């Protein structure tokens, strides 16, 4: 078992804990992190490659005037899957920050995620605290450890997470 995911409510600090843990590990990183960028009326969510710094893809754009969302399925199907392919072949630890229900029906992406989870690579990611088949199938695997991040534990859970990850090496 080499699959670890952090979960918890929105804004609790899951990605912050993940990034702090990554700084403590000395392993070649693959996968991606997701960042939120504000651009005028728009809030964009960008996937940034950890395999190839500088490679990034917009996955969602939200218009703050009416809260309408535009998803970029092709960013997952081509760009993100390509990052994950290269990471699987050439990296020891694959970061998935983050997985949610929006990806539930992107078959090429979800298939790649399960290929990663079935591999002998270390997979470390964030799962949104949502209910859909994709996320539930990940949660229900016997080879996945889930750590709930809460307001109470987010400041001291880092060492436990690092110990789990070091145990995978």
Buried (B, 14 or more C-beta within 10 A) or exposed (E): EBBBBBBBEEEBBBBEBBEEBBEEBEBEBBBBBBEEEEEEEBBBBBBBBBBEEEBBBBBBBBEEEEEEEEBBBEBBBEBBBBBBBBBBEEBBBBBBBBBBBBBBEBEEBBEBBEEBBEEEBBBBBBBBBBEBEBBEBBEEBEEBBEBEBEEEBBEEBBEEBBEBBEEBE
